[in-house]
């Protein structure tokens, strides 16, 4: 299982940092909902980008209860 931080990894590619960037993108939208395609499109030119980093960032956000999925959308979790 991947670690949150690795000694030889760039800090900006770690799951918590990528999760922060993803959450910032979601919160910038009016309805706080963004498609997974928009997420990859937004970050694909970043130096740290890889699909693995995006997935680990999304897993981090989901595991701490900040997002939910409504395929193909990622939404900010809202308590009812």
N, C-alpha and C positions, 0 to 999 in steps of 0.2 A: 504494500500500500504506500502511495506517495506521502512524503512528509510535507507539512505546511511550509517549512523553510529548509533549504538544502545549503550546505556550505559553499558549493561551487555554482550556485544558481544566482542569477540577477535578482535583486530584491523586487524590482518592478514586475517580474514574471511570477512572483509567489501568489498563491491563491487568494490570500486576504487583500493584497493590493489590486489584483485583477478584479476581485469582487467589488471593491470600492469603485473602480472605474465603471463597471457594469451598472452598479447601483446609481451612480451619478447620471449615467445615460438614461436609465429608467425614470428617475425623478425629474429629468429635464422635459419629459413628455407630459402633455397636459393630462392625459388619462392614465399616466403611470403604467403604461403597457407598451412593450416593444417586442418585435419578432426576433427570433434567434438569428434570422438572416440579417437583420439590421445590426445586431450586435457584432456579428463577424465582419460585416461590411464596414462598420465604423472603426474597428480595431485592426483590420488586416494589414495596414501599412505601418503599424507600430513595430518597433524593434523587437519587443518581447513576444509578439503574436505567435501563437500556435493554437491549433484546435484543442489540444490537450490543456493548455493554460485556460482557455475559455471554459471548457467543461469543468475543470477543477474550481474555477471561480464561481460558476453557477452552483456546483455541489456545495461549496462553502456557504453561499447565500441561502440555499434551501435548507441546509442542515441547521443554521441558526434561526430559521423561521422568518427571514426577511422577504423572500419571494415565493411565488407559487407559479405553477405552469398551467396554461390553457392552450395546448398546442395549436399553432406554432408560436404562441406568445409567452413571454415571461412578464409577470405582473408583480408589482409590489404587493406584498401580503397585507390584506386589510381584515382586521377582526370584525366580526359581525355582532 
